[in-house]
Amino acid sequence: MLPAARRLHLLWLAPAAVLGALEVDLDSPDSIKAAAKQVAFDLMSYYDGNETGHVPGILPGPPPDGDYYWWQGGALWGTMMDYWHYTGDDTYNDVTFQAMQFQVGENRDYAPRNWTLSLGNDDQSFWGMSAMLAAEINFRDPGSDKPQWAALAQAVWNEQASPDRRDDTCGGGLRWQIFPSNKGYDYKNTIVNGCFFNMGARLARYTRNDTYAQWATDTWDWIMSVKYIDKDWNVFDGGHVGYNCTDLNKQQFSYNAAILLSGAAYMYDYTNKSKDWEDRITGLLDGMERIFFVNGTLYEPSCEAGVCSTDMLSYKGYVHRWLAVASQVAPFVSDRIMKLLRTSAEAAVKQCTGGPNGRACGFHWTTGKYDGQTGAGQEMDVLGVLSSLLVQNSKAPVTTETGGTSVGDPNAGATSPTLPQPDPITAGDKAGASIVTALMLGTTIIGAIWMALD
């Protein structure tokens, strides 16, 4: 939560008519854009990475220094790029560009050294997927001497496809964590493998390289083989390698199903409307409507009746954004998805009545009342659903054959070290070490003489 003084100060900079509940006419694109502009402002009020002394790209954190982990920065910029793409408002494009470039890391793979030892495969993927989005919507390309969006997505995908991220436990698949020292290294979960599947499907479509598509298909087959998706299209969270991934964690989170549905939609488009992918999209959407939408409003059943973590409080935004793009690349489900987006948006907006400005958004949309739980995640959720309502008037994701300008690199990231490497030892380091050694040796000798004389 921002200090009250700062949030009140920011009200002076806000768009006109901010004091009062968020109001929007869902039949009017201009009204949707106006409401989204207000929510975008409120969301960006949580970001201080563009202020002196702060780190570009990340939300305040990680705990205990703030509420947010590194990966949510990547999710934020994906949200803001979609906001620009759907509304045309470029107010935040400069700060988004700066953030996305600042966090690329020493090896241009979204694994910056400062975060590497706590890095999960899904953390890296959320930044990689935002880079992929930048390529798909022709977000401003960096200069030729800077890492390019498509190449950054390829770097993340290449590293996750490499043998040092994989093993034969559970018959394959990615682990949640990258390093054995991290809690969760023994867990192979749906979101990590779903993100890899999603990036592979999108890279296949963007580059027309079938290698990515084959990996995506193999990843889908693995997810099915370990029964993370069952015959009724329930999508479970994961399993532990010590049990050969048979100890299914049957919690269901909306973003797990949505990341798979979005990837399947890209595969449907890439495979020229394959019946297999059509059936998978239909099944996943059936399951999502049954489990996650209550009277047309998105609900997070695994935590919303109790306590949701800061991470979970942001899932709804991703779900709506991923459903929206699925409606573009798999238009046979467009009517179903747009109906869900509209009813969910209506409920989301209705509860945005909190905070000093009277329009802060909470998380419990089905109640119709503001729940007092305000944060960057909740604002991302509402911005995601509002922006997504404009998807039908927006250009579908481009490819290299349909106007995509971002330059790829099929070898990006492939030679990047997995473990952070120490800085090279310099002559100064050696000299300093010699002095320390001499001092320690001298101290030891003097101590020995003193003891002998005692």
N, C-alpha and C positions, 0 to 999 in steps of 0.2 A: 504494500500500500504506500502511495506517495505521501509525504508530509502534507498536512492540510494546507499550510501556507503556500506551498508550491502549487497544489492543485487549484487553489483559489486564484493565484496569480495567473495560471494558464487560462482561466476563464476569460480574461480580458483579450486573449488572442484567439478565442474560439470563433467558429462561424456564427453568424447572426442568429438570434432567437434560440439560444441554447438552454435558457432556463425553463424547464418544464419537461414533461415526459417526451420520450422519443415518439414522434408522430410520422406516419408514412402512409401514403395511398399505394397499395400494392398493384394497382392497375395503371400507375403512372411511372414510367421509367425516370422521369425528372424528379419525382418525389422520392423514389428509391435511391437515386444518386445523392440527393440532398441529405437524406437520413444516413446513408453510408458515409458521407463526408463527415458528419458529426461523430459517428462511431469511430471512424479512422482517427480523428483528432484525439478522442478520448483514449484510444488504444495507444497511440504514439506518445501520450503524456506519461506512460510508464517507462519509456525508453530514454536513457540518458547517455548513451554511448557516443553521441555527437557533441557532448559537452566536454570542456577542458578537464583533463585528469581522469576521464573515464575511457573504457575500452570499447571501440566501435564494434558493433555487430551483436552484442549480447544484452539480454535483459538483466536487471540487477540480480546478482547471485554469483555462484551457487550458495545454497544454505551452508552456514548460517548468515552469510553476508547479504543474502537476498533470497527471494522465493523461487528463482528460476534457474534451471540447469542450462548448459551451453546449447543443447539441441533445440530448445525453444526459440533461440534466436533465429536459427535456420527456418523454423516453422513460421515465425513472424514475418520474415522477408518474403516467403512464398505467399503468405496472406496479402501482403502489401503489393506484390506484383500482380496478383489476381485482381486486387482492388483497382489498380491502374488500368489493367487490361479491360475490365468490364465497365468501368465508369469513365475512363479517359482523363481522370484527374491525376496529374503528374506531380502534385505537391511534394510527395515523399520519394520520388524517384532518385534524387541525388543521395539522400541518406541511405536508401536501399542499396544503391550501387556501391557506395563506400563500404557499407557493412558486409556485403557479399564478397567483396574483394579483400577486405582486411582479414577475414577469417579463413582464407584459403589454406594457410599453413605453409611451412617451408618447402614442402614437396608438391604443392599445388594439388592437394587431394582432400581438403577439408579434414585434416587431422593435425591441427596446429600443436606444436610441442607442449604448450601450456596446458592442453587438455588431454593429451594422448593417453596418459596412464589411467584416466577414469573414463575412457572412451568406449562406448558400446557400438556395435555395428549399426544399430538403429539410429544412434546419435549422428554418426557420419552420414547415414542415408538421408536424414531429413535435410541436411545442407545440400547433399547431392541432388535430391529431388527438386529443391528450389532452383539449383543451377539448371537442371533439365527444363523446368518451367520457363526460366529466362530464355532458353534457346527456343522453346516452342511458341512463345508469344512475341518473339523478336524484341525482347527487352534490350536496352542500349548495350551494344557490344563494347567490350573493353578495347583499348589500343592493342596493336599487334604484339607489343612486348609484354602484355599482361595475360594471365590465364583466361581462356575463353570458356563460356558457359558449357557448351557441349563437351569440351575436353575435360572440364571439371567433373561433370557427371560420369564420363567414361573412366576417369581416374578412380572415383569411388567404386564404381562397378567392377573395374579390373582388380582392385585390391581385394574386394570381397569374393571374387571368383578365383583368386590365387590359392594354391595349395596350403599356404601357411595360415589361412583362415578356416580351413576345412579339415574334416577327419571322417572316419568311417562309422563313428558311433551313431546309432539310430538310422544307419543306412545312408547317412549324408546330412546335408543341411548345414546352415550357419548357426553358430552359438550366439547367444545374446551378447555376451561380452567378448572383447578381443583378447584380453590378457588373462592368464590363469589366476593371477592374484586378485582379480576382481570378483566380488560376490555376484553370482549369476552366470559365471563361466560354464557351469555344469547344466545350463538351461538352454534348450533350443526352442525358440518361440516363434509364434506366427508373425508378429510385426516385423522382426528382422528379415525373415525369409519372404514375407509379403513385400517389403520395401525392395528387396533385391529382385524379386519377380517383377514388380512394378517398373523399376528402372530398366530392366532388361527389355520388357515389352515396349517401353517408350523409345529406348535407343534403337530397337529393331525398326520401329516405324519411322523414326527421324532419319536414320542413316541408310535404311534398306539393307542392312547387314543381317543375314539370317542366323549368324552365330548367336546374337543376342536372343533371338526368338527361340532358338533351340534350348538355350539355358533357361529361359522363362518357362518353357514347357516342362523341362525336367524339374524345375523348382516346384511348379504346380503339382506335378506327379508325386514328388516327395511329400509335399504337404498333405496330399490325399492318402499316401501310403502310411503315414504315421497317425492318420485319423484325426488330424486337427480340424478337418471339415467332415461332418458326418453325413449320413444319407438324407437327413432333413435340413441340410444346409445351416446347421449350427456351426459356428466358427469358434473353436476353443483357443485358449491362450498359449499352451505349449506343454512341454514335458522335459524331464531330466534325463541326462545321458546315463546315469547310474541305473536307471530302470528301462533303458533302451527306448526312452520317450513314451513308454506305455502308461505312466502315471499321469494321465491327462489332467491338466489344470482346466477345469471346465468353466472357468469364468469367461464371460463373453463381453468384449469391449467393441464398441461400434467402429473404431478406426481399423481394427483387424479385418472385419468384413469389408469395409469400404476400400481399403488399400488393394484388396484382392479383386473386388468388383471393378475398380478403375483399371487395374492392370489387365483384367480379362477383356474389358472394353477395347483397350488398345490392341490386344491380340486379335480380337474380332475384326477390327479395321485392317490390321496388318495382313491377316490371312484371307482377306476378301470375303468377309462375312461367313466364316466357318460355322457350321451347325454346332460343333462341339463347344466353341466359345459362346455361341448364342445361348445354349442350354445352361452353361455355367453362369453366365450373367443373369439369366432369368432365375436360376436357383438361388444365387446369392441375394438378389433383390427381394425374392419371396421371403427368404430368411430374415433379411434386414427389416422389412415391413412388419413381420410378425414379432420380432424380438425387440427392436429398438425404437419403433414409432408407436406412440400411444395416441390414438385418435389423430394421427397425422403429424404428431409433434415428436421430435427426437428426444429420447430418454436414455440414460446410461444405467442399465439395470444392475450392473455389478458394483456400483458405488452410490448411486444417486439417493437411494433410500437410507444410506448411512453417511460415510465420510469419503469424499473424493480427494485424491492427492492433487497437488498443483498441476502435475502433468495431465491427469485425467480431466481437469477442468477446461482443457483446451481441445479435447477430442472432437466436440461437436462441429467446430469450425472446419476441421479437415474433412470430416464426413460430407458436409454439404458441398465443399469445393470439389472433392473427388467425384461425388455423384454428378455434379454439374458437368464436368468435363466428360464423364462417361456418357452423358446424354448427347454429346457432340460426336464422339467417335463410334458410338453404338446407338444411332438415332431411333432404333426400334423400341427403346425403353424411354425415349424422351418424354412422352406424355405422362408416364407413371412417375418419373423422377421430378418433373416440374410440378406436379400436383403435390408431392411430398415437400418440395422446397417451399412452396407457397404456404401450405398450412403450418409448417414448422416456423417459417419466418414470421407469420402472423402472431404465433404464440411467443416467439422470442422477443419481438418488439414490444409486446403488451406489458412485459415485466420490466422493461428498462425505465424505471422510475426512481432510481436511487441516487445517492451521492449529492454533493453540494450543487451540482448543476441540474438535478432532477431527472437525469436520463441514464445514469449508470446502470449497467446490465448485470444481472445475476446469472445463476446456472440452472435453476429449477424452472424450466419453461412450462411444464405441464400445469403448474399451479396458477399461472396467470398473475402471480404477485412477485415483486422483487424480494429476494431472499437475504439480502445484506451481504452476500458473498461476491465482492467486487475484485477484479484483478485483470491482468493482461489476457489471461486465457478466456475469461468470460466475454471480454470485448472482441477478441479474435473470433469467438464463436458467432457472435451476432454479425460482425462484419462479413464473415464467411458466408452466412446464409443470405444476407441482404445482397451482397455483390453477385452471388450465384443466380439470383433471380433475373439478372441481365444477360445470362449466358446465351440465350437464343438470338440476341442481337449482336453477338460478338463472333469474331473469327475463330474457327476451330484451330487447334494446335497445328503449327506448320511443320513441314519436313524439309530436308535438303532439296526435295523436288518441287515443293510448293511455296518457295519463298523464304525458307529458313536461312538466316545469314550467319548464325554462330558456327564457327569452325571447330571441328572435332579433331581428336587425336586418339586413334585406336590403341596406342601404346601408353597413354597417359597413366601415371600412377603405378605402372607395372613393376618398376624398379625401386619404388619408394620403400624405405625400411619400415618394417612393422613396429619394432621397438624404437623409442627415441634414442638417438645416437648422442654420445657426449661430444662437446665441442672439442676441436683439435687442440692438442697440447702445444703451446707456443714456447718460444725461447724464454720469455718472461716467466711462464709457469714453471719451467725447469729450474730457472735460477731461484725462484721463490721456494721451490721444493728443496733445493740444495741448502738454502739458508736455514729452513725449518729443521731439516735433518741434522745439520751441524749443531744447531742450538740444542736439539734433543739429545744428541750424542754427548755434547759438552756437559749438559745437566746430569746425565747418567754417570759420567766419569767423576765429576765433582762429588756427587752423592756417594759413590763407592769409596772415594778417598776419605770423606768425612766419616763414613761408617767404620772404616778401618782404623781411624785415629781415635774413635770414641772408646 
